[in-house]
Amino acid sequence: MASALQSPLVRYGMGASSAIIIFIVAFTFAEGLMQTILFVIAVTELLIVPQFLKAAAE
């Protein structure tokens, strides 16, 4: 039986959804250095989480 995590659309969708939430929080509630840190976390979330999920699917 195939795992849902084997689909790139699911993996990148999960990373993108959490990154969007972090972006919204950064724009709404943070400012200055904290906002920059949250932006870096969101980009990392977009790039790294799908790779971890791919490894978890294998």
PLY file of the C-alpha trace (Angstrom):
ply
format ascii 1.0
element vertex 58
property float x
property float y
property float z
element edge 57
property int vertex1
property int vertex2
end_header
0.00 0.00 0.00
1.39 3.38 -1.00
1.89 6.11 1.56
0.51 9.59 1.02
3.98 10.92 1.82
5.33 9.38 -1.38
3.53 12.06 -3.39
5.60 15.24 -3.90
2.40 17.28 -3.95
1.53 16.14 -0.42
5.07 16.67 0.90
5.46 20.17 -0.51
1.87 21.03 0.39
2.49 20.22 4.04
5.65 22.34 4.06
3.93 25.20 2.22
0.92 25.25 4.53
3.05 25.57 7.65
5.28 28.16 5.94
2.23 30.26 5.05
1.11 30.19 8.68
4.57 31.34 9.81
4.54 34.14 7.20
1.14 35.33 8.42
2.32 35.34 12.04
5.48 37.22 11.04
3.56 39.92 9.17
0.85 40.25 11.81
2.57 40.00 15.17
6.33 40.32 14.74
8.64 43.18 13.86
12.35 43.77 13.49
14.72 40.91 14.11
11.99 38.49 15.18
10.19 39.03 11.87
13.38 38.27 9.95
13.96 35.12 11.97
10.41 33.96 11.27
10.91 34.56 7.54
14.06 32.43 7.62
12.19 29.69 9.47
9.39 29.80 6.89
11.81 29.46 3.96
13.57 26.63 5.76
10.20 25.00 6.29
9.53 25.16 2.55
12.87 23.62 1.63
13.68 21.13 4.40
10.38 19.62 5.53
9.62 17.92 2.19
13.03 16.23 2.31
12.36 14.88 5.81
8.92 13.66 4.75
10.43 11.95 1.71
12.86 10.11 3.95
10.01 9.17 6.29
8.02 7.72 3.38
10.85 5.37 2.38
0 1
1 2
2 3
3 4
4 5
5 6
6 7
7 8
8 9
9 10
10 11
11 12
12 13
13 14
14 15
15 16
16 17
17 18
18 19
19 20
20 21
21 22
22 23
23 24
24 25
25 26
26 27
27 28
28 29
29 30
30 31
31 32
32 33
33 34
34 35
35 36
36 37
37 38
38 39
39 40
40 41
41 42
42 43
43 44
44 45
45 46
46 47
47 48
48 49
49 50
50 51
51 52
52 53
53 54
54 55
55 56
56 57
